[in-house]
Amino acid sequence: MKKELIILLLGFLSFCYVQSQPLPQITFTPQWLPQAQFAGYYVAQNKGFYRSEGLAVRIVHPSVSVNAVESLINGQSDIISLFLTTALSFKDLGVDLVNMGQISQNSALLFVSKKEKHITKLSDLDGKKIGIWKSGFDEVAKALIRSHNYKVEWVPILSSVNLFLSGYLDAMTVMWYNEYDQIIQAGVNEDELNTFFFSDFGFNIPEDGLYCLNKTAIQRKEDLEKFVRASLKGWEYAKDHREETLEIVLEEMKRAHVPTNKAHQAWMLDKVLSMIEPGKKNVKKGALSESDFDKTQKILIEGGYMKKRVDFQEFYKSVNRK
């Protein structure tokens, strides 16, 4: 009996010791301020999926002075989210980024035009004024126009849709989950618009992925794989529990003092979740297709955004490989 009590006591002490040990910490930085674009990560945090994997995760959004890539380089973040085009461009500049998981499988980019502008087919954009973001994400839009040898006037804009609403622009580059809905919420009916989704013209380039420095991928491979697994679980939960997810997103935005409305975030969540689904692509969720990778590189090199090719095997380190 005494021996059994000693064994039980030792087991209990061992359990207490393990429980008292701090969990490995991962700092994750999305590429933008809180919104439903990053819902899966907030859900994974809120529902304890990261902790179940044995991780203590901090989600730290970028600031006005420090973007996600800078926070990765200076060691403030362990892993970040980026568009594939953005990651490859930084890779070409010498930032040793690697992809640990590809969340978005499809492009949310499109050109939108008011029907009053009489732009009913892509060729009607030739010679027109098209709004494009000053902050980046212009590579694929310009590649699509260049592939048809159209000559357009690119008009740099910030995040506002005001120039489009005023009629100054003939068309505008928008995200389906964001600016397109902003136009609708400003009072323009969908039947007053013509849309040209890039994916319909052979430019279905995947967007949001998870990136870290190569040295971090080597040193903390197991922790990062746990983070990706838990994040994917968060996205799956978000798909099946949309109203709860929406409340989690809105609370995150409230804490960060980011203004929004529930209807817009609901729209964003729905569209972002649809972008995650591979659809007809021969790739599983969370994985990066080599053919998509090659297509993206081709666009960037031809557009002058990259000078040298990147090897797929060196760039893609995900646990979700096929």
Secondary structure, 3 states (H helix, E strand, C coil): CHHHHHHHHHHHHHHHHHHHCCCCEEEEECCCCCCHHHHHHHHHHHCCHHHHCCCEEEECCCCCCCCHHHHHHCCCCCEEEEEHHHHHHHHHCCCCEEEEEECCCCCCEEEEEEHHHCCCCHHHHCCCEEEEECCCCCHHHHHHHHHCCCCCEEEEECCCCHHHHHCCCCEEEEECCCHHHHHHHCCCCHHHEEEEEHHHHCCCCCCEEEEEEHHHHHHCHHHHHHHHHHHHHHHHHHHHCHHHHHHHHHHHHHHCCCCCCHHHHHHHHHHHHHHHCCCCCCCCCECCCHHHHHHHHHHHHHCCCCCCCCCHHHHECCCCCC
